Amino acid sequence: MTTNYLLALIIGLIAFSSCNKNEQTPKPYVVFILTDQWRASSLGYAGDDMVQTPHLDEFTKAAVNFKNTVSVTPVCTPYRASLMTGRYPSSTGMFINDLYLPSEELCFAEIFNAAGYNTAYLGKWHLDGHGRGSNVAPERRQGWTFWKGSECDHNYVNEHYFDNDNPDKKHWEGYSTYAIADEANNYMENVVKNDNPFCLFVSLGTPHFPHQTAPEELKALYPPEKLSLPPNVPENWKEEALKELQGYYAHCTATDKAIGDIINKVKELGIYDNSIIVFTSDHGEMMGGHDFRPYMKHQPFSESANVPFLVAYPNMGNNAGKVAEAAITTPDILPSLLALCNIDIPETIEGYDLSSIFKSPEQDKERAALYMNLSPFGIAFPTDEYRAVRTNQYTYVQTPDGPSMLFDDKNDFYQMNNLVNQPEYKEVQQKLEKQLIEELKRIGEEEIHPREYYLEKFGYFGRKEFREDYHIASVNDVKTVVSPYKTFEIK
């Protein structure tokens, strides 16, 4: 029996099961808004009094705010593959950028298609692995039926895309974040009268660098001399970090406006009360924190791994505006959305259905969310691979050599006091280690393997991303970085 036959059989069973559910309840519309490199702390509602995000600040009053959400691997392609499949990078092999997500994987849109949804994808994809400027051919789009997207392009003033079956490259007009939001609104207006509900995925590239391309009128809101940095940013990074923070915040404010336009359109169309709306990001941004340069992600620290996650859904009642302490990770998102839509969850999915927490945000406050970096690549190559868990209070990290970090996030927000192996935190560390190991075993990881294990398992030896001499061009061509792991030079 072939893999493709099995995939078709699974999708068929999902469709049959979904059609036999209670049809008296209308299926909710789904609007999933994914941003790029937006760390959880850089939002007005999260307590940042410098950045202006009025639309999301308002939306948080109508949504559940999962404040302890982590990116399963805080870098683009691994996160996106995990989001689409509900599976972990150690299972799919999608743990570096610019890989092709195999068509054999059962994915987000395929499941929603089978349940009777119209599916649409707009913006950055980064799961095709055939070149960032190349067309993502229809058969490689993992089931998304309406398409105006690109593999990867962060030129926000001239960002390209491909339009459905047209193989000719096009470009968004003007600032691409605004243009993609406009297209999202056009799509919703055109399909809302169809018999079937839609599942719309809006993938915005901002506030990912380059930061200087943010709208000038918004950069003017954030003169560097008026900005401040957290205490975990050392002196040697402050000048560059403040320069980058100006454009980063400007992108944030622009993206906030675009998201507000989309949410307002849902309301204008009269479907808000029967819509699931999600706002999140694939990973964060170190911005000089812990002596890591701006642009850096990859790391287990909050700046990199902790991402925003707001969700509104029909009949929220008193849950609107609540904060969920329970930690969640990327593979948990798809099964939770499927449950909210009354769609059966395929057995291939490894994440948890946390829809019960969506509906009762006070539940399961101390659960642990697993995240990892199996093999740091590119500029992060010299740093150690790790496995980590986040709870409502702690972040705990292990490398193949053993425990490496323990932070009390409630009392040490900037993670400046590493408590690992301290006698007074022995019981806390033991509990977190037990949770970490149990989560790894649940997905078939019996031990914390070194990076070479996965490079061999998935056949990645020889790729340039894993060579010690490989690097990504930085703002300054030569810089020596002292990280919590080791000192290395970027050439």
Solvent accessible surface area in square Angstrom, and as a share of the most:
residue,aa,sasa,rsa
1,M,167,0.74
2,T,90,0.52
3,T,71,0.41
4,N,100,0.51
5,Y,119,0.45
6,L,77,0.38
7,L,23,0.12
8,A,65,0.50
9,L,81,0.40
10,I,53,0.27
11,I,44,0.22
12,G,38,0.36
13,L,108,0.53
14,I,9,0.04
15,A,27,0.21
16,F,143,0.59
17,S,33,0.21
18,S,4,0.03
19,C,83,0.50
20,N,101,0.52
21,K,57,0.24
22,N,95,0.49
23,E,104,0.47
24,Q,160,0.71
25,T,86,0.50
26,P,89,0.56
27,K,55,0.23
28,P,12,0.08
29,Y,31,0.12
30,V,0,0.00
31,V,0,0.00
32,F,0,0.00
33,I,0,0.00
34,L,1,0.00
35,T,0,0.00
36,D,0,0.00
37,Q,0,0.00
38,W,0,0.00
39,R,14,0.05
40,A,14,0.11
41,S,41,0.27
42,S,1,0.01
43,L,0,0.00
44,G,23,0.22
45,Y,49,0.19
46,A,48,0.37
47,G,64,0.61
48,D,23,0.12
49,D,140,0.73
50,M,52,0.23
51,V,8,0.04
52,Q,87,0.39
53,T,1,0.01
54,P,77,0.48
55,H,67,0.30
56,L,0,0.00
57,D,39,0.20
58,E,102,0.46
59,F,9,0.04
60,T,23,0.13
61,K,131,0.56
62,A,35,0.27
63,A,0,0.00
64,V,0,0.00
65,N,20,0.10
66,F,0,0.00
67,K,93,0.40
68,N,5,0.03
69,T,2,0.01
70,V,1,0.01
71,S,0,0.00
72,V,0,0.00
73,T,1,0.00
74,P,0,0.00
75,V,1,0.01
76,C,4,0.02
77,T,0,0.00
78,P,1,0.00
79,Y,2,0.01
80,R,3,0.01
81,A,1,0.00
82,S,3,0.02
83,L,1,0.00
84,M,2,0.01
85,T,0,0.00
86,G,0,0.00
87,R,48,0.18
88,Y,1,0.00
89,P,1,0.01
90,S,2,0.01
91,S,33,0.22
92,T,16,0.09
93,G,0,0.00
94,M,3,0.01
95,F,0,0.00
96,I,0,0.00
97,N,18,0.09
98,D,40,0.21
99,L,11,0.06
100,Y,72,0.27
101,L,1,0.00
102,P,46,0.29
103,S,46,0.29
104,E,84,0.38
105,E,25,0.11
106,L,7,0.04
107,C,0,0.00
108,F,0,0.00
109,A,0,0.00
110,E,24,0.11
111,I,0,0.00
112,F,0,0.00
113,N,46,0.24
114,A,15,0.11
115,A,2,0.01
116,G,26,0.25
117,Y,10,0.04
118,N,41,0.21
119,T,1,0.01
120,A,0,0.00
121,Y,2,0.01
122,L,0,0.00
123,G,1,0.01
124,K,2,0.01
125,W,2,0.01
126,H,2,0.01
127,L,2,0.01
128,D,0,0.00
129,G,32,0.30
130,H,92,0.41
131,G,39,0.37
132,R,107,0.39
133,G,37,0.36
134,S,44,0.28
135,N,37,0.19
136,V,1,0.00
137,A,19,0.15
138,P,64,0.41
139,E,133,0.60
140,R,51,0.19
141,R,8,0.03
142,Q,11,0.05
143,G,27,0.26
144,W,9,0.03
145,T,95,0.55
146,F,54,0.23
147,W,0,0.00
148,K,33,0.14
149,G,1,0.01
150,S,1,0.01
151,E,1,0.01
152,C,7,0.04
153,D,26,0.13
154,H,30,0.13
155,N,63,0.32
156,Y,1,0.00
157,V,89,0.51
158,N,74,0.38
159,E,3,0.01
160,H,10,0.04
161,Y,24,0.09
162,F,8,0.03
163,D,27,0.14
164,N,40,0.21
165,D,116,0.60
166,N,53,0.27
167,P,97,0.61
168,D,90,0.46
169,K,96,0.41
170,K,70,0.29
171,H,88,0.39
172,W,18,0.06
173,E,161,0.72
174,G,46,0.44
175,Y,25,0.09
176,S,1,0.01
177,T,2,0.01
178,Y,59,0.22
179,A,16,0.13
180,I,1,0.01
181,A,1,0.01
182,D,78,0.41
183,E,25,0.11
184,A,0,0.00
185,N,21,0.11
186,N,78,0.40
187,Y,10,0.04
188,M,0,0.00
189,E,88,0.40
190,N,115,0.59
191,V,22,0.13
192,V,23,0.13
193,K,183,0.78
194,N,72,0.37
195,D,151,0.78
196,N,72,0.37
197,P,16,0.10
198,F,0,0.00
199,C,0,0.00
200,L,0,0.00
201,F,0,0.00
202,V,0,0.00
203,S,0,0.00
204,L,0,0.00
205,G,4,0.03
206,T,0,0.00
207,P,0,0.00
208,H,10,0.04
209,F,52,0.22
210,P,36,0.22
211,H,4,0.02
212,Q,122,0.54
213,T,31,0.18
214,A,3,0.02
215,P,18,0.11
216,E,118,0.53
217,E,113,0.51
218,L,26,0.13
219,K,29,0.12
220,A,77,0.59
221,L,80,0.40
222,Y,4,0.02
223,P,39,0.24
224,P,42,0.26
225,E,136,0.61
226,K,154,0.65
227,L,18,0.09
228,S,68,0.44
229,L,34,0.17
230,P,31,0.19
231,P,85,0.53
232,N,10,0.05
233,V,5,0.03
234,P,43,0.27
235,E,133,0.60
236,N,105,0.54
237,W,4,0.01
238,K,71,0.30
239,E,153,0.68
240,E,23,0.10
241,A,0,0.00
242,L,42,0.21
243,K,131,0.55
244,E,12,0.06
245,L,2,0.01
246,Q,40,0.18
247,G,3,0.03
248,Y,0,0.00
249,Y,4,0.02
250,A,0,0.00
251,H,0,0.00
252,C,0,0.00
253,T,15,0.09
254,A,0,0.00
255,T,0,0.00
256,D,1,0.00
257,K,89,0.38
258,A,0,0.00
259,I,1,0.00
260,G,3,0.03
261,D,47,0.24
262,I,0,0.00
263,I,10,0.05
264,N,78,0.40
265,K,26,0.11
266,V,0,0.00
267,K,103,0.44
268,E,128,0.57
269,L,39,0.19
270,G,65,0.63
271,I,15,0.08
272,Y,49,0.19
273,D,120,0.62
274,N,38,0.20
275,S,2,0.02
276,I,0,0.00
277,I,1,0.00
278,V,0,0.00
279,F,1,0.00
280,T,0,0.00
281,S,0,0.00
282,D,0,0.00
283,H,0,0.00
284,G,0,0.00
285,E,0,0.00
286,M,0,0.00
287,M,1,0.01
288,G,0,0.00
289,G,1,0.01
290,H,27,0.12
291,D,30,0.15
292,F,0,0.00
293,R,12,0.04
294,P,1,0.00
295,Y,26,0.10
296,M,7,0.03
297,K,19,0.08
298,H,10,0.05
299,Q,3,0.01
300,P,2,0.01
301,F,4,0.02
302,S,21,0.13
303,E,17,0.07
304,S,0,0.00
305,A,1,0.01
306,N,15,0.08
307,V,1,0.01
308,P,5,0.03
309,F,0,0.00
310,L,0,0.00
311,V,0,0.00
312,A,4,0.03
313,Y,17,0.07
314,P,30,0.19
315,N,150,0.77
316,M,20,0.09
317,G,63,0.61
318,N,139,0.71
319,N,22,0.11
320,A,44,0.34
321,G,38,0.37
322,K,79,0.33
323,V,75,0.43
324,A,0,0.00
325,E,39,0.17
326,A,0,0.00
327,A,0,0.00
328,I,1,0.01
329,T,3,0.01
330,T,1,0.01
331,P,0,0.00
332,D,2,0.01
333,I,2,0.01
334,L,0,0.00
335,P,1,0.00
336,S,1,0.00
337,L,0,0.00
338,L,0,0.00
339,A,31,0.24
340,L,26,0.13
341,C,4,0.02
342,N,78,0.40
343,I,6,0.03
344,D,59,0.30
345,I,64,0.33
346,P,11,0.07
347,E,176,0.79
348,T,50,0.29
349,I,19,0.09
350,E,32,0.15
351,G,12,0.12
352,Y,71,0.27
353,D,65,0.34
354,L,11,0.06
355,S,12,0.08
356,S,59,0.38
357,I,3,0.02
358,F,2,0.01
359,K,109,0.46
360,S,31,0.20
361,P,2,0.01
362,E,98,0.44
363,Q,76,0.34
364,D,82,0.42
365,K,92,0.39
366,E,105,0.47
367,R,28,0.10
368,A,11,0.09
369,A,2,0.01
370,L,1,0.00
371,Y,1,0.00
372,M,0,0.00
373,N,1,0.00
374,L,1,0.00
375,S,0,0.00
376,P,2,0.01
377,F,9,0.04
378,G,1,0.01
379,I,14,0.07
380,A,0,0.00
381,F,32,0.13
382,P,36,0.22
383,T,2,0.01
384,D,39,0.20
385,E,15,0.07
386,Y,2,0.01
387,R,2,0.01
388,A,0,0.00
389,V,0,0.00
390,R,19,0.07
391,T,8,0.05
392,N,24,0.13
393,Q,48,0.21
394,Y,34,0.13
395,T,1,0.01
396,Y,0,0.00
397,V,1,0.00
398,Q,14,0.06
399,T,8,0.05
400,P,50,0.31
401,D,140,0.73
402,G,18,0.17
403,P,50,0.32
404,S,32,0.20
405,M,8,0.04
406,L,0,0.00
407,F,8,0.03
408,D,10,0.05
409,D,16,0.08
410,K,111,0.47
411,N,121,0.62
412,D,26,0.13
413,F,124,0.52
414,Y,80,0.30
415,Q,3,0.01
416,M,110,0.49
417,N,83,0.43
418,N,62,0.32
419,L,9,0.04
420,V,27,0.16
421,N,103,0.53
422,Q,59,0.26
423,P,115,0.72
424,E,124,0.56
425,Y,57,0.22
426,K,123,0.52
427,E,142,0.64
428,V,40,0.23
429,Q,17,0.07
430,Q,96,0.42
431,K,106,0.45
432,L,4,0.02
433,E,56,0.25
434,K,126,0.53
435,Q,36,0.16
436,L,0,0.00
437,I,51,0.26
438,E,87,0.39
439,E,21,0.09
440,L,1,0.01
441,K,103,0.44
442,R,100,0.36
443,I,18,0.09
444,G,54,0.52
445,E,12,0.06
446,E,118,0.53
447,E,100,0.45
448,I,23,0.12
449,H,28,0.12
450,P,60,0.38
451,R,25,0.09
452,E,88,0.40
453,Y,89,0.34
454,Y,0,0.00
455,L,7,0.04
456,E,126,0.57
457,K,107,0.45
458,F,54,0.23
459,G,60,0.57
460,Y,29,0.11
461,F,122,0.51
462,G,68,0.65
463,R,79,0.29
464,K,107,0.45
465,E,16,0.07
466,F,19,0.08
467,R,117,0.43
468,E,154,0.69
469,D,105,0.54
470,Y,53,0.20
471,H,85,0.38
472,I,77,0.39
473,A,82,0.63
474,S,22,0.14
475,V,69,0.40
476,N,61,0.31
477,D,102,0.53
478,V,93,0.54
479,K,46,0.19
480,T,79,0.46
481,V,4,0.03
482,V,82,0.47
483,S,11,0.07
484,P,72,0.45
485,Y,42,0.16
486,K,90,0.38
487,T,83,0.48
488,F,26,0.11
489,E,89,0.40
490,I,9,0.05
491,K,144,0.61
